[in-house]
Amino acid sequence: MDLMEKITSLAKRRGFIFQGSEIYGGYQGFWDYGPLGVELKNNIKKEWWKSMVYEREDVVGMDAAIIMNPIVWEKSGHLKAFTDPLVECKVCHKRFKADDETAVKGHGKEHAGKAEWTIPKNFNTLTEVFLGVTEPKDKAYLRGEITQGVFVNFKNVVDSTRVKIPFGIAQIGKAFRNEITPGNFTFRDREFDQMELEYFVRPDEEKSKETFNFWKDVRKKWYVNLGINPDKLRFRDHEPEKKAHYARYATDLEYEAPFGWSEFEGIHHRGDFDLKNHNLKYHDDLTNEEFTPWVIETSGGVDRALLFFLIDSYTEDSSTGSEPRVFLKLNPRLAPYKAAVFPLLKNKPELVDKAREIYFNLKKRFNAAWDDRGNIGKRYFAQDEIGTPWCVTVDFQSLDDQSVTVRDRDTAKQERVAIDKLGEYFQNRLLI
Ligand code: ATP
């Protein structure tokens, strides 16, 4: 099994990610996050919000509607320019995104290299929806990027808060694209979550370049601090012909996935493109100037980040026993469960009662798991595979001295910790 097959199988088996509408054969480009997937996803979003909003004083958050007045998409240029180059295989008429090299090359191989392609034509990836009660219904769009919801609220945010330029507006939410070739598990979806910052600055070539570089640096560090191997990260500047219609310049943060170097966050200098299109300006009360701010954007995909956190944390340790020990070396702040609690034996009520008490106390602080099946080794194995950083075992000694065994996922080492110090023990390690 290659790494992607292992990840896909683990994700399904342990309840991280299921194929959307699976019982009806699935639906291409849509995925459902299971009980563990939703935790991991929420933790990624929480960490992002914490670092981009709570830890700064120049950024506020918002949450705009997914469906907006269609005029927004006309003004933003998306109706004309939100396109991907589409090519069709002349042999079997399957359609592909021309710049998706893996898919195009892979398809070539299916025809023993003989695939012949049509000339690329522009395909608009906005998803249409129809609303209203009279026929024909009104056509609107599911947002293709979450960004526009921020721009159209620029004045509302400035008027209702005390933000002064330079400042940012952060948002996390769903975006939809009628992708030509969804694939590589959750990498290219038709429905996905974005986490974005729009940072507004004065129009100034040099200073805005500094701001662009500042955010590039911040965003890379964020992934590294949460455990992504820095050797697997690189920036790739957009060539002029690949640049989005709104960008003055842009760079992609890429991860070396098993299917090749792949973008999971873009840092874009959008200039005054959007605010100008929406006819929005900023008034500086101190200098009495009025101008159209420039925008530096950091636009990350939650689903792609989650996939890369899974891939990057997947570890097989063959040094112990015949079967390799599989564990997800997830940063504890991202792990779906922070701790799992076990009674040594499930048929000893005194052990079970004590363990349940500890379990419910821990659950008041964070998400904890309970397991009393099989033997301790099997329980460790099951928790390792889903990335639970600590396992707490209540044994007979616990009843005498009010201490438990805490076993660490990464080192497999165990230590005794007093029950009344457990909360503090985890708090110090999680820094939450
Ligand atoms: P790509 O070149 O891979 O199509 P993009 O350059 O169109 O991506 P952006 O428009 O810059 O992507 O979107 C910002 C981020 O949103 C991307 O870095 C990615 O993480 C996420 N994203 C974009 N499209 C998808 C998709 N179809 N599925 C999952 N995430 C996506």
Residues whose N, C-alpha, C, O or C-beta is under 5 A from the ligand:
A	BS01	ATP	R177 E179 T186 F187 R188 D189 F192 Q194 E263 F264 E265 G266 S299 G300 G301 D303 R304
